[in-house]
Amino acid sequence: MAKRFENKHVLITGAARGIGFEIACQFAKEGAVLSLLDFSEALLEEAVAQLQLLTSVVHSYHVDISVRADVDLAVLTAENRQPIDVLINNAGIAFETPFLQIEEQEWKKILDVNLTGMFYVSQSVCRHMAIRKKGVVVNMSSKNGLDGEFGYAHYNASKAGVIMLTKTMALELAHLNIRVNAVCPGYIQTPLSETIDSKAFVDNFVKSYIPMNRVGKPNEIAPLFLFLSSEESSFMTGQILIADGGQLAGQKPGQSLIENI
Ligand SMILES: NC(=O)c1ccc[n+]([C@@H]2O[C@H](COP(=O)([O-])OP(=O)(O)OC[C@H]3O[C@@H](n4cnc5c(N)ncnc54)[C@H](O)[C@@H]3O)[C@@H](O)[C@H]2O)c1
């Protein structure tokens, strides 16, 4: 069977671990040429070694996406190797701090990576796509971009910003044949979530808020990025796909006022 992304050049940010790495694995299995951008050189090396077992061409760029000059240089180098067909804006960070205690530096750090960094990478790549009048972008937002959560004012604000960035890019770039969509995962078990939350917290969170009674896995999120990057979604732009185990559907049955459900 033909592979869906055979020889397509896919650039993925934050691809060295977690959901970004799983997205890279799934594109690799579909024959993509990969460019991985990540902040961590050590993790990148490991990721490249594993991905080379799945696909023939994997390039890596050790880049902090919140540094514009480094982003532009990496994107230009990647473009010169092969025009970029698909951009996956996945890189992101999170800290848990109550609103009244957030220091200016921490606020700026989250916004710089999650929103401004995404803007830098998107503008840099889309300027090349615009010349070719062809391209696809998929942005990583979050369930927290649509609904508040205690302790994450800066993260929630950054992910809500990603949704509006996605919609506005979709509007402005549609005539250039560039589609832009976003994915909003709920709670996904990754190194990021494991560094923030204890097992007891996660168990209680699941019990209280997630109708499917479990957290998600990266391999349940990555396929949405491939779908939105593929011809299967050719008439979709400016859309937000949510995968959260039912969290945003409403109250959990356990919280229902109707008895015996
Ligand atoms: N895990 C969840 O529950 C969850 C839920 C919704 C959305 N998300 C979003 O999914 C994305 C990936 O999350 P994850 O849980 O896989 O995290 P993770 O920490 O496991 O992986 C994030 C990757 O991004 C890289 N990165 C961080 N800052 C960077 C920067 N400035 N420049 C370049 N690379 C950088 C890290 O080195 C790492 O490889 C994030 O945008 C996150 O906000 C995660």
The ligand as an SDF file (V2000), in Angstrom:
LIG
                    3D

 44 48  0  0  0  0  0  0  0  0999 V2000
    0.8660   16.2770   27.9240 N   0  0  0  0  0  0  0  0  0  0  0  0
   -0.3450   16.8270   27.9310 C   0  0  0  0  0  0  0  0  0  0  0  0
   -1.2100   16.4820   28.7420 O   0  0  0  0  0  0  0  0  0  0  0  0
   -0.6950   17.8810   26.9220 C   0  0  0  0  0  0  0  0  0  0  0  0
   -2.0590   18.2370   26.7790 C   0  0  0  0  0  0  0  0  0  0  0  0
   -2.3920   19.2090   25.8550 C   0  0  0  0  0  0  0  0  0  0  0  0
   -1.4200   19.8220   25.0930 C   0  0  0  0  0  0  0  0  0  0  0  0
   -0.1020   19.4660   25.2690 N   0  0  0  0  0  0  0  0  0  0  0  0
    0.8850   20.1600   24.4460 C   0  0  0  0  0  0  0  0  0  0  0  0
    1.5570   19.2040   23.6350 O   0  0  0  0  0  0  0  0  0  0  0  0
    2.8810   19.6830   23.3620 C   0  0  0  0  0  0  0  0  0  0  0  0
    3.8880   18.6020   23.7140 C   0  0  0  0  0  0  0  0  0  0  0  0
    3.7120   18.2880   25.0770 O   0  0  0  0  0  0  0  0  0  0  0  0
    4.3730   17.0050   25.7580 P   0  0  0  0  0  0  0  0  0  0  0  0
    3.5120   16.6540   26.8950 O   0  0  0  0  0  0  0  0  0  0  0  0
    4.7320   15.9980   24.7270 O   0  0  0  0  0  0  0  0  0  0  0  0
    5.7090   17.7000   26.3500 O   0  0  0  0  0  0  0  0  0  0  0  0
    7.2290   17.1730   26.5360 P   0  0  0  0  0  0  0  0  0  0  0  0
    7.8530   18.0890   27.5230 O   0  0  0  0  0  0  0  0  0  0  0  0
    7.2310   15.7100   26.8080 O   0  0  0  0  0  0  0  0  0  0  0  0
    7.8490   17.4480   25.0820 O   0  0  0  0  0  0  0  0  0  0  0  0
    8.0180   18.7670   24.6340 C   0  0  0  0  0  0  0  0  0  0  0  0
    9.1970   18.8400   23.6980 C   0  0  0  0  0  0  0  0  0  0  0  0
    9.3400   20.2110   23.2820 O   0  0  0  0  0  0  0  0  0  0  0  0
   10.7020   20.6040   23.4360 C   0  0  0  0  0  0  0  0  0  0  0  0
   10.7800   22.0440   23.7060 N   0  0  0  0  0  0  0  0  0  0  0  0
   10.4000   22.7030   24.8390 C   0  0  0  0  0  0  0  0  0  0  0  0
   10.6720   24.0090   24.7340 N   0  0  0  0  0  0  0  0  0  0  0  0
   11.2390   24.1980   23.5170 C   0  0  0  0  0  0  0  0  0  0  0  0
   11.7450   25.3320   22.8410 C   0  0  0  0  0  0  0  0  0  0  0  0
   11.7620   26.5500   23.4090 N   0  0  0  0  0  0  0  0  0  0  0  0
   12.2500   25.1650   21.5900 N   0  0  0  0  0  0  0  0  0  0  0  0
   12.2830   23.9450   21.0160 C   0  0  0  0  0  0  0  0  0  0  0  0
   11.8320   22.8200   21.6150 N   0  0  0  0  0  0  0  0  0  0  0  0
   11.3000   22.9510   22.8510 C   0  0  0  0  0  0  0  0  0  0  0  0
   11.2290   19.7760   24.6150 C   0  0  0  0  0  0  0  0  0  0  0  0
   12.6520   19.6790   24.6050 O   0  0  0  0  0  0  0  0  0  0  0  0
   10.5270   18.4370   24.3690 C   0  0  0  0  0  0  0  0  0  0  0  0
   11.2720   17.6090   23.4990 O   0  0  0  0  0  0  0  0  0  0  0  0
    3.0440   20.9760   24.1720 C   0  0  0  0  0  0  0  0  0  0  0  0
    2.7780   22.0890   23.3250 O   0  0  0  0  0  0  0  0  0  0  0  0
    1.9690   20.8480   25.2270 C   0  0  0  0  0  0  0  0  0  0  0  0
    1.5490   22.0930   25.7200 O   0  0  0  0  0  0  0  0  0  0  0  0
    0.2820   18.5010   26.1490 C   0  0  0  0  0  0  0  0  0  0  0  0
  1  2  1  0
  2  3  2  0
  2  4  1  0
  4  5  1  0
  4 44  2  0
  5  6  2  0
  6  7  1  0
  7  8  2  0
  8  9  1  0
  8 44  1  0
  9 10  1  0
  9 42  1  0
 10 11  1  0
 11 12  1  0
 11 40  1  0
 12 13  1  0
 13 14  1  0
 14 15  2  0
 14 16  1  0
 14 17  1  0
 17 18  1  0
 18 19  2  0
 18 20  1  0
 18 21  1  0
 21 22  1  0
 22 23  1  0
 23 24  1  0
 23 38  1  0
 24 25  1  0
 25 26  1  0
 25 36  1  0
 26 27  1  0
 26 35  1  0
 27 28  2  0
 28 29  1  0
 29 30  1  0
 29 35  2  0
 30 31  1  0
 30 32  2  0
 32 33  1  0
 33 34  2  0
 34 35  1  0
 36 37  1  0
 36 38  1  0
 38 39  1  0
 40 41  1  0
 40 42  1  0
 42 43  1  0
M  CHG  2   8   1  16  -1
M  END
$$$$
